[in-house]
């Protein structure tokens, strides 16, 4: 995690989302034993709507199923 934070803070990759949005504030982190799981989770979260991201930032994991259902109803796919 320290390496990733350093990369974002110092603008190591000009193509990264955070490059032009510095300085930024870390509001959420999660630890993984497996790098593959960590990358998959990061990619999953990147695709979420703001409401779901705010729920995990606030520790409201229990709201995720309801927020997912709202997205399905809003899209008209269910």
C-alpha positions as CSV (number, residue, x, y, z in Angstrom):
1,X,0.0,0.0,0.0
2,X,2.8,2.4,0.8
3,X,4.2,2.0,-2.7
4,X,0.8,2.7,-4.4
5,X,0.3,5.8,-2.2
6,X,3.8,7.0,-3.0
7,X,3.1,6.5,-6.8
8,X,-0.1,8.5,-6.7
9,X,1.3,11.3,-4.5
10,X,4.3,11.8,-6.6
11,X,2.7,11.5,-10.0
12,X,4.8,8.5,-11.2
13,X,2.3,7.7,-14.0
14,X,1.1,10.7,-16.1
15,X,-1.7,8.5,-17.4
16,X,-3.1,7.7,-14.0
17,X,-6.5,9.1,-12.9
18,X,-4.9,10.9,-9.9
19,X,-2.0,12.5,-11.8
20,X,-3.9,15.8,-12.5
21,X,-5.9,15.6,-9.2
22,X,-3.1,16.0,-6.7
23,X,-3.0,16.6,-3.9
24,X,-5.5,14.0,-2.9
25,X,-6.7,12.5,0.4
26,X,-6.8,8.8,1.0
27,X,-10.3,8.0,2.3
28,X,-10.4,4.2,2.0
29,X,-8.0,1.3,1.9
30,X,-8.3,-2.5,2.2
31,X,-5.6,-5.1,2.7
32,X,-5.2,-8.3,0.6
33,X,-2.9,-11.2,0.9
34,X,-3.0,-11.8,-2.8
35,X,-2.1,-9.1,-5.3
36,X,-4.5,-10.5,-7.9
37,X,-7.4,-10.1,-5.5
38,X,-6.3,-6.5,-4.7
39,X,-6.1,-5.6,-8.4
40,X,-9.5,-7.2,-9.1
41,X,-11.1,-5.3,-6.2
42,X,-9.6,-2.0,-7.3
43,X,-10.9,-2.5,-10.8
44,X,-14.4,-3.4,-9.5
45,X,-14.6,-0.3,-7.3
46,X,-13.5,1.9,-10.2
47,X,-16.7,0.8,-12.0
48,X,-19.0,1.6,-9.1
49,X,-21.3,4.7,-8.9
50,X,-20.4,7.3,-6.3
51,X,-23.1,6.1,-3.8
52,X,-21.5,2.7,-3.5
53,X,-18.0,4.2,-3.1
54,X,-19.2,6.5,-0.4
55,X,-20.9,3.5,1.4
56,X,-17.6,1.7,1.7
57,X,-15.7,4.9,2.6
58,X,-18.2,5.3,5.5
59,X,-18.0,1.6,6.4
60,X,-21.5,0.9,5.4
61,X,-20.9,-2.3,3.5
62,X,-24.4,-3.5,4.4
63,X,-25.8,-0.9,2.0
64,X,-24.1,-2.3,-1.1
65,X,-26.8,-4.8,-2.0
66,X,-29.5,-2.2,-1.8
67,X,-27.4,0.3,-3.8
68,X,-26.8,-2.3,-6.4
69,X,-30.5,-3.0,-6.8
70,X,-31.2,0.8,-7.1
71,X,-28.8,0.9,-10.0
72,X,-30.5,-2.0,-11.7
73,X,-34.0,-0.4,-11.2
74,X,-32.7,3.0,-12.4
75,X,-31.2,1.5,-15.5
76,X,-34.4,-0.3,-16.3
77,X,-32.8,-3.7,-16.5
78,X,-34.9,-5.3,-13.9
